[in-house]
Amino acid sequence: MRKLALLVLAIILVSGCVGQAAPAKEGATQTPETISDATVLSAMPAGTGKIVFGITDKFYSLDGVTGVMITIGKVEIHQENGAWIAASLQPRNYDLLSLKGVQRFLADVNVAPGSYDQVRLTIGGVDVVVNGQTTAAVLPSSTFTLTGKVSVDEKGMSYVLLDFLPEQSLHEAGTKVVFAPVVNYKTWQETALTLSNGYLNRNDGHQLSDKTLGMDANGGTGLGLQISNDDTVAVDESGRITITRPIVAATKTVQISNYQFGPNSVSVSVGDTVRWVNNDDAAHTITADDGSFASGSLPKGGSFEHVFMTAGIFTYHCSIHALMKGTVDVE
Ligand SMILES: [Cu+2]
C-alpha cells in the first residue's frame, strides 16, 4: 500500500499543475451510518428462529489508508434447496477501519427453522481514503455471495459474522483502487446476542462455519478466490479489471534408477528447475551434450539441479555410461 500512497500523492501534484482538482465522483460520498441506541433485535414470532448479521474488521494497518467506507445495500440469505430471503434492504455504511475489535449490527431476519447455505451482499460502493484523498474503488462485482452453513432452531438465534480483510481486498491499479472483498465468514447456532448502540456482543453458541471467502477479478466468489497481493492489477476504460499473475517457477525431478533417467524426457517452462536424484549404487553424471551443464560424478543419493533459462531441446547423457540418455524440452 506504500505504492498506493505515493500514487495518490502523485495525482494531487498533477492536478495542482493544471490548476484544477479532480472532481469528486458522483455518489461516492458516504457518511458512516449511525444505528440508533434504540435499535433492538426484533421480536421472534412463534414458529421462527432468528439470524443476525454482524460486521467486523481485524484490520491492522495499511500505509496511508485512513478510511475504507463500504455501503452494503442489501443482505439476503438463501434457504437450502429454497429461495433467497431479504434480511435487510436498507443501505448501511461502515468505515471498516473503525470496526477493529468490535462487531456492528448489519441486519436481522426471522426465518423458518432449518438450514441455510448462502449469504448474498449487494455492495453499493467502497470509498477509500488515502493520504486524506477519497477515491471511489472499482469492484469486480457488486454482488458478493458467501457460501457457508447457517442453521436455525425454532426460537433460537443464529449469528453470521462477516470479518472484512481490507489488507487482502484493496489493490492499487494504476491511478485507481480496486476493492475485491475478502471476508472471514463465521456462523454460530444457538447463540445469545445483545445489541447496544449498534454494537453486538455474542455469548455462547456453537460454531458452524469459519472460512475465508473472496472475490476474483471477474467477480467470481468463493473459497480461495481473490486477487493476490502479488498480482499486478489494472482497470481498463470500460472498468474491466485485469490481473497479471507472476509466474512461479517450478521444479521437476528426474529419478535415476537402474541405469535410466526416469522420465528420460521432461518438459518445463523457461525459468524452471530440473533436479536429478541418483538412486543407483553406481555413480552417474548428468552431462549436457552441448556442454551447457554438467553435474560431475554423482554418488548414490546425490542430486543435481539446473535452471533452464532459455527455450530449446537439451539432450544430455551420463559420461560414465554412454547408453544413458535424456532430454529436457524447455518451452
Ligand atoms: Cu551413469
Residues whose N, C-alpha, C, O or C-beta is under 5 A from the ligand:
A	BS01	CU	A283 H284 T285 C318 I320 H321 M324
